[in-house]
């Protein structure tokens, strides 16, 4: 076996001799190897790999760079710019807490690191301050109050109750107006159940097309279509109502909906371009189902109603009809005169 030459620091020397000479201790390519031809650099790399393959106790200096790299790796990772609080490029709250006010301008907004993405996620407030992952749904538009000033002008109205009442104080209120090919109805009644209007060929209940606003147990007000079979209201699945909205407030059921003027011929749905008697009714509901109306004889329009004619009609409730009748007024005058004049 040929013995290696002493002092072999060149390309042909052994890796162990070069290691003793100090060229391998730093783990870098010697100057002669860096400047040598490609064949010499390849030979040096081959000898280096062979030296590292030998037991660690024979050549401890060969593994020194690798051990240093392993020991310093966590520290280098801790100082990575990808961390949300490390260095001037940090995007997280810790970076801002150190007074890094110009970081957002100095570093581009979008980087490939996860830390920067997480910082931007909180900066742009994708999570709300309360910690919810998504913003809450926008509030629903409130129910627009019924305007009674337009009654008799731009819409027709029926009021039942106390003289001078409006849509919020009458026992029953109904308005209608034409909007294009539809009729918009507004209903309101002093009840926690349902309020309805019926379209009838007479003033009696039976064979009537009925639109009702029903307050269910979930607090919603739904528009339903019924057909009066005698004294019983049967729900009809074919519902001509559109643009429905309703609310239950202050122990009142109030709703608004549209219905086409002309509809296909059907026994349960009438054409509103014709004139009909209007039946007014309201009453309680049980689990979203209507029950018998509050009064035995619900009010009705005195004459047929045309949707093309706007009137403001008031009908006093039973509590005010007694004092407003001519007979009652005459009786009050007679009793007053009798008491003042005395008996003969």
Secondary structure as a PSIPRED ss2 file (coil, helix, strand):
# PSIPRED VFORMAT (PSIPRED V4.0)

   1 X C   1.000  0.000  0.000
   2 X C   1.000  0.000  0.000
   3 X C   1.000  0.000  0.000
   4 X C   1.000  0.000  0.000
   5 X C   1.000  0.000  0.000
   6 X C   1.000  0.000  0.000
   7 X C   1.000  0.000  0.000
   8 X C   1.000  0.000  0.000
   9 X C   1.000  0.000  0.000
  10 X C   1.000  0.000  0.000
  11 X C   1.000  0.000  0.000
  12 X C   1.000  0.000  0.000
  13 X C   1.000  0.000  0.000
  14 X C   1.000  0.000  0.000
  15 X H   0.000  1.000  0.000
  16 X H   0.000  1.000  0.000
  17 X H   0.000  1.000  0.000
  18 X H   0.000  1.000  0.000
  19 X H   0.000  1.000  0.000
  20 X H   0.000  1.000  0.000
  21 X C   1.000  0.000  0.000
  22 X C   1.000  0.000  0.000
  23 X C   1.000  0.000  0.000
  24 X C   1.000  0.000  0.000
  25 X C   1.000  0.000  0.000
  26 X C   1.000  0.000  0.000
  27 X C   1.000  0.000  0.000
  28 X C   1.000  0.000  0.000
  29 X C   1.000  0.000  0.000
  30 X C   1.000  0.000  0.000
  31 X H   0.000  1.000  0.000
  32 X H   0.000  1.000  0.000
  33 X H   0.000  1.000  0.000
  34 X H   0.000  1.000  0.000
  35 X H   0.000  1.000  0.000
  36 X C   1.000  0.000  0.000
  37 X C   1.000  0.000  0.000
  38 X H   0.000  1.000  0.000
  39 X H   0.000  1.000  0.000
  40 X H   0.000  1.000  0.000
  41 X H   0.000  1.000  0.000
  42 X H   0.000  1.000  0.000
  43 X H   0.000  1.000  0.000
  44 X H   0.000  1.000  0.000
  45 X H   0.000  1.000  0.000
  46 X H   0.000  1.000  0.000
  47 X H   0.000  1.000  0.000
  48 X H   0.000  1.000  0.000
  49 X H   0.000  1.000  0.000
  50 X H   0.000  1.000  0.000
  51 X H   0.000  1.000  0.000
  52 X H   0.000  1.000  0.000
  53 X H   0.000  1.000  0.000
  54 X C   1.000  0.000  0.000
  55 X C   1.000  0.000  0.000
  56 X C   1.000  0.000  0.000
  57 X C   1.000  0.000  0.000
  58 X C   1.000  0.000  0.000
  59 X C   1.000  0.000  0.000
  60 X H   0.000  1.000  0.000
  61 X H   0.000  1.000  0.000
  62 X H   0.000  1.000  0.000
  63 X H   0.000  1.000  0.000
  64 X H   0.000  1.000  0.000
  65 X H   0.000  1.000  0.000
  66 X H   0.000  1.000  0.000
  67 X H   0.000  1.000  0.000
  68 X H   0.000  1.000  0.000
  69 X H   0.000  1.000  0.000
  70 X H   0.000  1.000  0.000
  71 X H   0.000  1.000  0.000
  72 X H   0.000  1.000  0.000
  73 X H   0.000  1.000  0.000
  74 X H   0.000  1.000  0.000
  75 X H   0.000  1.000  0.000
  76 X H   0.000  1.000  0.000
  77 X H   0.000  1.000  0.000
  78 X H   0.000  1.000  0.000
  79 X C   1.000  0.000  0.000
  80 X C   1.000  0.000  0.000
  81 X C   1.000  0.000  0.000
  82 X C   1.000  0.000  0.000
  83 X C   1.000  0.000  0.000
  84 X C   1.000  0.000  0.000
  85 X C   1.000  0.000  0.000
  86 X C   1.000  0.000  0.000
  87 X C   1.000  0.000  0.000
  88 X C   1.000  0.000  0.000
  89 X C   1.000  0.000  0.000
  90 X C   1.000  0.000  0.000
  91 X C   1.000  0.000  0.000
  92 X C   1.000  0.000  0.000
  93 X H   0.000  1.000  0.000
  94 X H   0.000  1.000  0.000
  95 X H   0.000  1.000  0.000
  96 X H   0.000  1.000  0.000
  97 X H   0.000  1.000  0.000
  98 X C   1.000  0.000  0.000
  99 X C   1.000  0.000  0.000
 100 X C   1.000  0.000  0.000
 101 X C   1.000  0.000  0.000
 102 X C   1.000  0.000  0.000
 103 X H   0.000  1.000  0.000
 104 X H   0.000  1.000  0.000
 105 X H   0.000  1.000  0.000
 106 X H   0.000  1.000  0.000
 107 X C   1.000  0.000  0.000
 108 X C   1.000  0.000  0.000
 109 X C   1.000  0.000  0.000
 110 X C   1.000  0.000  0.000
 111 X C   1.000  0.000  0.000
 112 X C   1.000  0.000  0.000
 113 X C   1.000  0.000  0.000
 114 X H   0.000  1.000  0.000
 115 X H   0.000  1.000  0.000
 116 X H   0.000  1.000  0.000
 117 X H   0.000  1.000  0.000
 118 X H   0.000  1.000  0.000
 119 X H   0.000  1.000  0.000
 120 X H   0.000  1.000  0.000
 121 X H   0.000  1.000  0.000
 122 X H   0.000  1.000  0.000
 123 X H   0.000  1.000  0.000
 124 X C   1.000  0.000  0.000
 125 X C   1.000  0.000  0.000
 126 X C   1.000  0.000  0.000
 127 X C   1.000  0.000  0.000
 128 X C   1.000  0.000  0.000
 129 X C   1.000  0.000  0.000
 130 X C   1.000  0.000  0.000
 131 X C   1.000  0.000  0.000
 132 X C   1.000  0.000  0.000
 133 X C   1.000  0.000  0.000
 134 X C   1.000  0.000  0.000
 135 X C   1.000  0.000  0.000
 136 X C   1.000  0.000  0.000
 137 X C   1.000  0.000  0.000
 138 X C   1.000  0.000  0.000
 139 X C   1.000  0.000  0.000
 140 X C   1.000  0.000  0.000
 141 X C   1.000  0.000  0.000
 142 X C   1.000  0.000  0.000
 143 X C   1.000  0.000  0.000
 144 X C   1.000  0.000  0.000
 145 X C   1.000  0.000  0.000
 146 X C   1.000  0.000  0.000
 147 X C   1.000  0.000  0.000
 148 X C   1.000  0.000  0.000
 149 X C   1.000  0.000  0.000
 150 X C   1.000  0.000  0.000
 151 X E   0.000  0.000  1.000
 152 X C   1.000  0.000  0.000
 153 X C   1.000  0.000  0.000
 154 X C   1.000  0.000  0.000
 155 X E   0.000  0.000  1.000
 156 X E   0.000  0.000  1.000
 157 X E   0.000  0.000  1.000
 158 X E   0.000  0.000  1.000
 159 X E   0.000  0.000  1.000
 160 X E   0.000  0.000  1.000
 161 X E   0.000  0.000  1.000
 162 X C   1.000  0.000  0.000
 163 X C   1.000  0.000  0.000
 164 X C   1.000  0.000  0.000
 165 X C   1.000  0.000  0.000
 166 X C   1.000  0.000  0.000
 167 X C   1.000  0.000  0.000
 168 X C   1.000  0.000  0.000
 169 X C   1.000  0.000  0.000
 170 X C   1.000  0.000  0.000
 171 X C   1.000  0.000  0.000
 172 X E   0.000  0.000  1.000
 173 X E   0.000  0.000  1.000
 174 X E   0.000  0.000  1.000
 175 X E   0.000  0.000  1.000
 176 X E   0.000  0.000  1.000
 177 X E   0.000  0.000  1.000
 178 X E   0.000  0.000  1.000
 179 X E   0.000  0.000  1.000
 180 X C   1.000  0.000  0.000
 181 X C   1.000  0.000  0.000
 182 X E   0.000  0.000  1.000
 183 X E   0.000  0.000  1.000
 184 X E   0.000  0.000  1.000
 185 X E   0.000  0.000  1.000
 186 X E   0.000  0.000  1.000
 187 X E   0.000  0.000  1.000
 188 X E   0.000  0.000  1.000
 189 X E   0.000  0.000  1.000
 190 X C   1.000  0.000  0.000
 191 X C   1.000  0.000  0.000
 192 X C   1.000  0.000  0.000
 193 X C   1.000  0.000  0.000
 194 X E   0.000  0.000  1.000
 195 X E   0.000  0.000  1.000
 196 X E   0.000  0.000  1.000
 197 X E   0.000  0.000  1.000
 198 X E   0.000  0.000  1.000
 199 X E   0.000  0.000  1.000
 200 X E   0.000  0.000  1.000
 201 X C   1.000  0.000  0.000
 202 X C   1.000  0.000  0.000
 203 X C   1.000  0.000  0.000
 204 X C   1.000  0.000  0.000
 205 X C   1.000  0.000  0.000
 206 X C   1.000  0.000  0.000
 207 X C   1.000  0.000  0.000
 208 X C   1.000  0.000  0.000
 209 X E   0.000  0.000  1.000
 210 X E   0.000  0.000  1.000
 211 X E   0.000  0.000  1.000
 212 X E   0.000  0.000  1.000
 213 X E   0.000  0.000  1.000
 214 X E   0.000  0.000  1.000
 215 X E   0.000  0.000  1.000
 216 X C   1.000  0.000  0.000
 217 X C   1.000  0.000  0.000
 218 X C   1.000  0.000  0.000
 219 X C   1.000  0.000  0.000
 220 X C   1.000  0.000  0.000
 221 X E   0.000  0.000  1.000
 222 X E   0.000  0.000  1.000
 223 X E   0.000  0.000  1.000
 224 X E   0.000  0.000  1.000
 225 X E   0.000  0.000  1.000
 226 X E   0.000  0.000  1.000
 227 X E   0.000  0.000  1.000
 228 X E   0.000  0.000  1.000
 229 X E   0.000  0.000  1.000
 230 X C   1.000  0.000  0.000
 231 X C   1.000  0.000  0.000
 232 X E   0.000  0.000  1.000
 233 X E   0.000  0.000  1.000
 234 X E   0.000  0.000  1.000
 235 X E   0.000  0.000  1.000
 236 X C   1.000  0.000  0.000
 237 X C   1.000  0.000  0.000
 238 X C   1.000  0.000  0.000
 239 X C   1.000  0.000  0.000
 240 X C   1.000  0.000  0.000
 241 X E   0.000  0.000  1.000
 242 X E   0.000  0.000  1.000
 243 X E   0.000  0.000  1.000
 244 X E   0.000  0.000  1.000
 245 X E   0.000  0.000  1.000
 246 X E   0.000  0.000  1.000
 247 X E   0.000  0.000  1.000
 248 X E   0.000  0.000  1.000
 249 X E   0.000  0.000  1.000
 250 X C   1.000  0.000  0.000
 251 X C   1.000  0.000  0.000
 252 X E   0.000  0.000  1.000
 253 X E   0.000  0.000  1.000
 254 X E   0.000  0.000  1.000
 255 X E   0.000  0.000  1.000
 256 X E   0.000  0.000  1.000
 257 X E   0.000  0.000  1.000
 258 X E   0.000  0.000  1.000
 259 X E   0.000  0.000  1.000
 260 X E   0.000  0.000  1.000
 261 X C   1.000  0.000  0.000
 262 X C   1.000  0.000  0.000
 263 X C   1.000  0.000  0.000
 264 X C   1.000  0.000  0.000
 265 X C   1.000  0.000  0.000
 266 X E   0.000  0.000  1.000
 267 X C   1.000  0.000  0.000
 268 X C   1.000  0.000  0.000
 269 X E   0.000  0.000  1.000
 270 X C   1.000  0.000  0.000
 271 X C   1.000  0.000  0.000
 272 X C   1.000  0.000  0.000
 273 X C   1.000  0.000  0.000
 274 X C   1.000  0.000  0.000
 275 X C   1.000  0.000  0.000
 276 X E   0.000  0.000  1.000
 277 X E   0.000  0.000  1.000
 278 X E   0.000  0.000  1.000
 279 X E   0.000  0.000  1.000
 280 X E   0.000  0.000  1.000
 281 X E   0.000  0.000  1.000
 282 X E   0.000  0.000  1.000
 283 X E   0.000  0.000  1.000
 284 X E   0.000  0.000  1.000
 285 X E   0.000  0.000  1.000
 286 X E   0.000  0.000  1.000
 287 X C   1.000  0.000  0.000
 288 X C   1.000  0.000  0.000
 289 X E   0.000  0.000  1.000
 290 X E   0.000  0.000  1.000
 291 X E   0.000  0.000  1.000
 292 X E   0.000  0.000  1.000
 293 X E   0.000  0.000  1.000
 294 X C   1.000  0.000  0.000
 295 X C   1.000  0.000  0.000
 296 X C   1.000  0.000  0.000
 297 X C   1.000  0.000  0.000
 298 X C   1.000  0.000  0.000
 299 X C   1.000  0.000  0.000
 300 X E   0.000  0.000  1.000
 301 X C   1.000  0.000  0.000
 302 X C   1.000  0.000  0.000
 303 X C   1.000  0.000  0.000
 304 X C   1.000  0.000  0.000
 305 X E   0.000  0.000  1.000
 306 X C   1.000  0.000  0.000
 307 X C   1.000  0.000  0.000
 308 X C   1.000  0.000  0.000
 309 X C   1.000  0.000  0.000
 310 X C   1.000  0.000  0.000
 311 X C   1.000  0.000  0.000
 312 X E   0.000  0.000  1.000
 313 X E   0.000  0.000  1.000
 314 X E   0.000  0.000  1.000
 315 X E   0.000  0.000  1.000
 316 X E   0.000  0.000  1.000
 317 X C   1.000  0.000  0.000
 318 X H   0.000  1.000  0.000
 319 X H   0.000  1.000  0.000
 320 X H   0.000  1.000  0.000
 321 X H   0.000  1.000  0.000
 322 X H   0.000  1.000  0.000
 323 X H   0.000  1.000  0.000
 324 X H   0.000  1.000  0.000
 325 X C   1.000  0.000  0.000
 326 X H   0.000  1.000  0.000
 327 X H   0.000  1.000  0.000
 328 X H   0.000  1.000  0.000
 329 X H   0.000  1.000  0.000
 330 X H   0.000  1.000  0.000
 331 X H   0.000  1.000  0.000
 332 X H   0.000  1.000  0.000
 333 X H   0.000  1.000  0.000
 334 X H   0.000  1.000  0.000
 335 X H   0.000  1.000  0.000
 336 X H   0.000  1.000  0.000
 337 X H   0.000  1.000  0.000
 338 X H   0.000  1.000  0.000
 339 X H   0.000  1.000  0.000
 340 X H   0.000  1.000  0.000
 341 X H   0.000  1.000  0.000
 342 X C   1.000  0.000  0.000
 343 X C   1.000  0.000  0.000
 344 X C   1.000  0.000  0.000
